[in-house]
């Protein structure tokens, strides 16, 4: 994973560098609060939504579009709903309570005998503050010397003494509230301080350690392991191994029986006392602690049966319905992130539970939202790509004046994303175009599976505003 870390670091450095570049002057709606989509929905009626009928884009988009700084090459199939209907659902947050979380843990992982809380101690934060001060003083001295080329790879964003003093004050406040130690203490029952940061590690009577992270706004993530425990599906492993120099990721072929694992998950659901959820998907996966494989089994996804409403879910924000790494999971408008429970099981039973802070569907805003005409959507997508990549292209041209980006757009679909409903605690799941593209292109290069960088642009399919772009802001 060394190469992965280097790539991520390079991207972070790049983003910090381009942040100071001038923004393109062309106006473009990029803030959801500025979006006119909600107003268009408020004016919608049942009659207009039903009479609108199926709405379809072409099955492909093939075009070469030239701008001053880049060439956009569209060679993209367009994934969309077969029926061409785009309802907009109104949802509301429905997070788990502390009592619910504790009951789930007691049902699956009984008899905790000791607990520790993995938080930075006073000494940890003190060391981090000293390291920051050392780096900051070196940068201030470098700036005072006229920013000479000394061979040190550093962020060139200007730093002031006032900013350093403020950061030191922030560290002091953290030190004051930090624990002295993370020592284990006896416990007779689970306790989950919801809404607080920090991973809890419970030692069970069996000797196993249970890692509990309850800090994600009323969601629960808990699994057996000795440190940070994670589940990696096979496709994610294969993607990770591409960038692993030593090729030592210990992916263990899963030999467990899928039907037995699914039955263990269904039995656990009964034990948890959860009703109205159905098994939606089963995926072969490994449970790992860092780089150590703890078990091979299956991740079983359960979702709430909403009756007449569809199940919608996602692991990509702010666009709902996108899952990286698996083309089969890319289905237009398939998901709204609603109540979903994931259980990782082997034949012996449950090893991990992940219950996302759920949403409940509270109504339908439009039976068939009116989409932009496709020609207008195309223009907004072109503008959005140019907008998102301009500052980066300008930065590159400073070092290579003749460079013109060659951006390949290779997949497009219509999916859903979440916007906050005005003057309400509710959210609307809106249709949007998701555009997959590879910006790491030069005129003499070509994309292949090992070098492809999957970036995304999301455009509101109702009003054309930018929902998200991986570059630009």
C-alpha positions in Angstrom: 0.0 0.0 0.0 3.0 2.3 -0.1 2.2 3.4 -3.6 -1.4 4.1 -2.6 -0.2 6.4 0.2 2.1 8.2 -2.2 -0.7 8.7 -4.8 -3.1 10.0 -2.1 -0.5 12.4 -0.7 0.2 13.7 -4.2 -3.5 14.4 -4.8 -3.7 16.2 -1.5 -0.7 18.3 -2.3 -2.1 19.1 -5.7 -5.5 20.2 -4.3 -3.8 22.5 -1.8 -1.7 24.0 -4.6 -4.6 24.6 -7.0 -6.7 26.1 -4.2 -5.0 29.5 -4.7 -5.6 29.6 -8.5 -8.1 32.0 -10.0 -11.6 30.7 -10.4 -13.0 30.5 -13.9 -15.1 33.6 -14.6 -18.0 31.7 -16.1 -21.0 31.6 -13.8 -22.2 28.2 -12.7 -24.6 27.2 -10.0 -22.6 25.0 -7.6 -24.4 25.3 -4.3 -27.4 23.2 -3.5 -29.0 26.1 -1.7 -28.9 28.1 -4.9 -30.5 25.3 -6.9 -33.9 25.9 -8.4 -34.8 22.2 -8.3 -36.9 22.5 -5.1 -39.0 25.3 -6.6 -39.6 23.2 -9.7 -40.8 20.3 -7.6 -43.1 22.6 -5.6 -44.8 23.6 -8.8 -45.2 20.0 -9.9 -48.6 18.3 -9.8 -49.8 14.7 -10.0 -51.4 15.4 -13.3 -48.3 17.0 -14.9 -46.0 14.3 -13.5 -48.1 11.5 -14.8 -48.7 13.1 -18.2 -45.0 13.7 -18.7 -44.4 10.0 -19.4 -41.1 8.2 -19.9 -38.0 10.4 -20.2 -35.0 9.0 -21.9 -31.6 10.2 -22.9 -29.7 8.5 -25.8 -27.9 5.3 -25.1 -24.5 6.7 -25.9 -22.7 10.0 -26.1 -19.9 10.2 -28.6 -18.3 13.6 -29.1 -15.0 15.5 -29.1 -15.3 18.9 -27.4 -12.5 21.4 -27.5 -11.9 24.2 -25.1 -8.9 26.5 -24.5 -7.3 24.3 -21.8 -8.6 20.8 -22.5 -10.1 18.3 -25.0 -13.1 16.4 -23.7 -13.6 13.1 -25.4 -17.0 11.6 -24.8 -17.1 7.9 -25.5 -19.7 6.9 -22.9 -22.6 4.6 -22.6 -25.5 6.2 -20.7 -27.1 4.1 -18.0 -30.7 5.1 -17.2 -34.0 3.7 -15.9 -35.7 1.3 -18.2 -39.1 2.8 -17.5 -37.9 6.4 -17.9 -39.7 7.6 -14.8 -37.9 9.6 -12.1 -39.9 9.9 -8.8 -38.5 12.2 -6.1 -38.8 10.8 -2.6 -38.9 12.8 0.6 -36.8 11.2 3.4 -36.0 12.0 7.0 -33.2 11.0 9.3 -34.0 8.1 11.6 -30.7 7.5 13.6 -30.2 4.7 16.0 -30.5 5.5 19.7 -27.9 4.5 22.2 -30.3 2.0 23.7 -30.8 0.3 20.3 -27.0 0.1 19.8 -26.4 -1.4 23.2 -29.2 -4.0 22.7 -27.6 -5.0 19.3 -24.2 -5.5 20.9 -25.5 -7.4 23.8 -27.4 -9.7 21.4 -24.4 -10.4 19.2 -21.4 -10.0 21.4 -22.3 -10.7 25.1 -20.3 -10.5 28.3 -18.0 -7.5 27.9 -15.6 -7.5 30.9 -13.3 -4.5 30.3 -13.2 -1.4 28.0 -10.8 1.2 26.9 -11.4 4.2 24.7 -8.9 4.8 21.9 -8.5 8.6 22.1 -5.4 10.7 21.8 -3.9 11.2 25.2 -2.5 14.5 26.5 1.0 13.2 25.7 -0.1 12.2 22.2 -1.4 15.7 21.4 1.6 17.3 23.0 3.9 15.4 20.7 1.7 16.4 17.7 1.8 20.0 18.8 5.6 20.0 19.1 5.9 18.5 15.6 3.5 21.1 14.2 5.5 23.9 15.8 8.8 22.6 14.4 7.3 22.4 10.9 5.7 25.8 11.2 8.8 27.6 12.5 10.8 26.1 9.6 8.3 27.3 7.1 8.2 30.8 8.6 12.0 31.0 8.4 11.9 29.8 4.8 9.4 32.5 4.0 11.5 35.2 5.7 14.5 34.0 3.7 12.6 34.7 0.4 11.3 31.1 -0.2 14.5 29.7 -1.6 14.6 26.4 -3.5 16.0 24.2 -0.7 14.8 20.8 -2.0 12.2 20.4 0.8 8.8 19.3 -0.4 6.4 21.6 1.5 3.0 23.3 1.0 3.7 26.7 -0.4 0.4 28.3 0.9 1.5 31.4 2.8 1.6 31.0 6.6 1.4 33.8 9.2 2.5 34.0 12.8 -1.1 34.7 13.8 -2.2 31.4 12.2 0.5 29.5 14.0 -0.5 31.1 17.4 -4.2 30.2 16.7 -3.3 26.6 15.9 -1.2 26.3 19.1 -4.2 27.6 21.1 -6.3 24.9 19.5 -3.8 22.3 20.5 -3.8 23.6 24.1 -7.6 23.3 24.2 -7.4 19.7 23.0 -4.7 18.9 25.6 -6.9 20.2 28.3 -9.8 17.9 27.4 -7.8 14.8 26.5 -7.5 11.8 28.8 -4.3 11.1 30.7 -4.2 7.5 29.5 -6.2 5.0 27.5 -6.0 2.3 30.2 -8.4 -0.5 30.3 -11.1 -0.3 33.0 -13.6 -3.0 34.2 -17.1 -2.9 32.9 -20.2 -5.0 33.4 -22.2 -3.7 30.4 -21.8 -1.8 27.1 -21.9 1.9 27.2 -21.9 4.0 24.0 -21.3 7.7 24.2 -23.2 8.6 21.0 -22.2 11.7 19.2 -18.7 11.6 20.5 -15.5 10.8 18.7 -13.3 7.9 19.6 -13.3 4.2 19.1 -14.3 1.9 22.0 -12.5 -1.4 22.5 -14.4 -3.9 24.6 -12.6 -7.1 25.9 -15.1 -10.0 26.0 -15.2 -12.9 28.4 -14.0 -15.1 25.5 -10.8 -13.1 25.2 -11.8 -11.5 21.9 -11.7 -7.7 21.4 -14.8 -5.9 20.0 -14.1 -2.6 18.2 -17.0 -0.2 18.4 -17.3 3.1 16.5 -20.6 4.8 17.3 -19.6 8.3 16.3 -21.2 8.5 12.9 -24.4 10.4 13.7 -26.4 7.6 15.1 -24.9 4.7 13.2 -23.2 1.6 14.6 -20.0 -0.1 13.4 -18.7 -2.9 15.5 -16.5 -6.0 14.8 -14.2 -8.5 16.3 -10.5 -7.7 16.0 -7.5 -6.3 17.8 -7.5 -2.7 16.3 -9.4 -1.1 13.5 -11.5 -3.8 11.9 -12.7 -3.5 8.3 -14.5 -5.7 5.7 -13.0 -5.7 2.2 -15.0 -7.2 -0.7 -13.1 -9.1 -3.3 -13.2 -6.4 -5.9 -11.9 -3.9 -3.4 -9.0 -6.2 -2.6 -8.1 -6.6 -6.3 -8.2 -2.8 -6.7 -5.9 -2.3 -3.7 -3.4 -4.9 -4.9 -2.9 -3.0 -8.1 -1.1 -0.3 -6.1 0.6 -2.5 -3.6 4.4 -2.6 -4.5 5.1 -5.7 -2.5 1.9 -7.5 -3.5 1.5 -8.8 0.0 -2.2 -8.1 0.8 -3.3 -11.3 2.5 -6.5 -11.9 0.7 -7.8 -15.3 1.8 -10.0 -17.2 -0.6 -13.4 -17.7 1.0 -14.1 -21.3 1.6 -17.1 -20.8 3.9 -20.5 -22.0 2.6 -22.5 -19.1 1.4 -25.9 -20.5 2.3 -24.7 -21.3 5.9 -23.3 -17.7 6.2 -26.6 -16.3 5.0 -28.5 -18.4 7.4 -26.3 -17.3 10.3 -27.0 -13.7 9.3 -30.8 -14.3 9.2 -30.6 -16.0 12.6 -28.8 -13.0 13.9 -31.5 -10.7 12.6 -34.0 -12.6 14.6 -31.8 -12.4 17.7 -31.5 -8.6 17.2 -35.3 -8.4 17.2 -35.3 -6.5 13.9 -38.4 -7.0 11.7 -39.3 -5.8 8.2 -35.8 -6.2 6.8 -35.0 -8.5 3.9 -31.7 -9.9 2.5 -30.9 -7.7 -0.5 -27.3 -8.9 -1.4 -24.5 -11.2 -0.4 -20.9 -10.5 -1.2 -17.8 -12.6 -0.7 -15.4 -10.6 1.6 -12.5 -10.7 4.1 -12.5 -9.3 7.5 -9.2 -7.6 8.2 -7.4 -5.8 11.0 -5.0 -3.5 9.3 -3.1 -5.9 7.0 -4.0 -9.0 9.0 -6.8 -11.2 7.7 -9.0 -12.3 10.6 -11.6 -14.3 8.7 -13.1 -15.0 5.3 -16.8 -15.1 4.8 -19.8 -13.2 3.4 -21.1 -9.7 3.9 -24.9 -9.9 4.0 -26.9 -6.7 3.2 -30.4 -6.3 4.8 -32.7 -3.5 3.9 -36.0 -2.2 5.2 -39.0 -3.5 3.3 -40.8 -0.2 2.4 -43.8 -1.8 0.8 -44.7 0.3 -2.2 -41.5 2.3 -2.0 -38.2 1.1 -3.5 -35.2 0.3 -1.4 -32.5 2.9 -2.2 -28.9 2.9 -0.6 -25.4 4.1 -1.3 -21.9 4.5 0.0 -21.0 7.6 -2.0 -21.7 11.1 -0.8 -23.2 13.4 -1.9 -24.4 11.3 -4.8 -26.7 8.4 -3.8 -26.6 5.2 -5.8 -22.9 5.0 -6.8 -20.6 2.2 -5.7 -17.0 2.2 -6.8 -15.4 -0.9 -8.1 -18.3 -2.9 -9.4 -19.9 -2.1 -12.8 -22.9 -4.3 -11.9 -23.7 -2.0 -8.9 -24.0 1.0 -11.2 -27.7 1.1 -11.8 -29.5 4.3 -12.6 -31.6 5.7 -9.8 -31.4 2.4 -8.0 -30.6 3.7 -4.5 -31.7 6.2 -1.9 -29.8 5.7 1.3 -32.4 4.3 3.6 -32.2 1.8 6.4 -29.6 -0.8 5.8 -27.8 -3.4 8.0 -24.7 -5.2 7.0 -23.6 -8.4 8.8 -20.3 -10.0 8.1 -20.5 -13.7 8.9 -18.6 -16.9 8.5 -20.1 -20.4 9.3 -19.5 -19.8 13.0 -21.6 -16.7 13.2 -21.5 -12.9 13.0 -18.1 -11.2 13.2 -19.1 -7.6 12.4 -22.3 -5.4 12.3 -22.6 -2.2 10.4 -25.9 -0.3 10.7 -25.9 3.0 8.9 -27.7 5.9 10.4 -31.0 5.1 8.5 -33.4 7.3 6.6 -37.1 6.7 6.5 -39.1 7.5 3.4 -41.9 9.9 4.5 -43.5 10.8 1.2 -43.2 11.3 -2.5 -42.4 14.8 -3.9 -43.0 14.0 -7.5 -44.1 10.9 -9.3 -42.0 11.8 -12.3 -39.7 14.9 -12.0 -39.3 17.0 -15.1 -35.7 16.5 -16.4 -33.7 19.0 -18.4 -33.8 18.4 -22.1 -30.8 16.2 -22.9 -29.2 18.9 -25.1 -29.2 21.3 -22.1 -27.9 18.6 -19.8 -25.0 18.0 -22.3 -24.1 21.7 -22.2 -24.1 21.7 -18.4 -22.0 18.6 -18.2 -19.4 20.2 -20.7 -19.4 23.4 -18.6 -19.1 21.4 -15.4 -16.1 19.5 -16.6 -14.4 22.6 -17.8 -15.2 24.5 -14.6 -13.9 21.6 -12.4 -10.7 21.1 -14.3 -9.7 24.7 -15.2 -7.7 25.6 -12.1 -5.8 22.3 -12.3 -5.1 22.8 -16.0 -3.9 26.3 -15.3 -1.5 25.1 -12.7 -0.1 22.4 -15.0 0.4 25.0 -17.8 2.7 27.0 -15.6 5.3 24.2 -15.9 4.3 23.0 -19.3 2.9 25.9 -21.4 2.1 23.6 -24.4 0.1 21.1 -22.3 -3.6 20.7 -23.1 -5.5 18.2 -21.0 -7.0 15.2 -22.8 -10.0 14.2 -20.6 -11.8 10.9 -21.4 -15.4 10.6 -20.3 -16.2 6.9 -20.4 -19.4 6.3 -18.4 -22.6 8.4 -17.7 -25.7 7.5 -15.8 -28.8 9.0 -14.1 -28.8 8.3 -10.4 -30.1 10.0 -7.2 -28.6 12.4 -4.7 -29.8 14.1 -1.6 -30.7 17.8 -1.1 -32.1 19.4 2.0 -35.7 20.4 1.7 -36.1 24.1 2.4 -37.5 25.0 5.9 -37.7 21.3 6.8 -35.9 18.5 8.6 -36.5 16.4 5.5 -34.4 15.7 2.4 -35.3 15.1 -1.2 -33.7 12.4 -3.3 -33.2 14.2 -6.7 -32.2 12.7 -10.1 -28.8 13.7 -11.4 -26.3 12.8 -14.1 -23.2 11.2 -12.9 -20.3 11.5 -15.2 -17.2 9.2 -14.8 -14.1 10.6 -16.4 -10.3 10.2 -16.4 -8.5 13.6 -16.1 -5.0 12.1 -15.9 -4.6 12.2 -19.7 -1.9 13.7 -22.0 -2.2 13.7 -25.8 0.4 10.8 -26.0 -1.1 8.6 -23.3 -4.0 6.1 -23.2 -6.1 4.8 -20.4 -5.9 1.2 -19.2 -7.2 -0.7 -16.2 -4.0 -0.2 -14.2 -3.7 3.6 -14.6 -7.3 4.7 -14.8 -8.3 7.3 -12.3 -12.0 7.2 -11.7 -13.3 10.8 -11.0 -16.8 12.0 -11.0 -18.9 15.0 -11.9 -22.6 15.1 -10.8 -25.1 17.5 -12.4 -28.6 18.0 -11.1 -30.8 16.5 -13.8 -33.7 18.9 -12.9 -32.0 22.3 -12.9 -28.4 21.7 -14.2 -26.5 22.8 -11.1 -23.3 21.2 -10.1 -23.8 18.7 -7.2 -20.2 17.5 -6.9 -17.0 17.5 -8.8 -13.7 15.8 -7.8 -11.7 18.9 -8.8 -12.1 22.7 -8.7 -13.6 23.4 -5.2 
